């Protein structure tokens, strides 16, 4: 079985986008498809909006084994939260992305402003930057 997927992504909508594909075997086509759909549904993120999906089945000629395939394209709305609610890991990830854009030059950052935004001390921001540069 061949599967070809073409997806047009709309960058205007601020959402996480994804594709999930699952397959399963079963006693018959309906059983295999139900198992594949259960797997797919268990892996869909919470609050996901399914944009499109495709399901199919096939049976191998020699073994007569039935297979079910399910593919879903989805969007997940991005929940916004205040910078002061970021965990240490989230804060470092955001700082690392900014530093990467500026070729890991910490002089582009205003430490006092970042500390105020994240609701932490300047020392915490300095330490975050040191850890990011050390891991780089």
Beta strands, then each sheet from edge to edge (+ up, - down):
strand 1: 15-26
strand 2: 48-59
strand 3: 66-77
sheet 1: 1+ 3- 2+
end
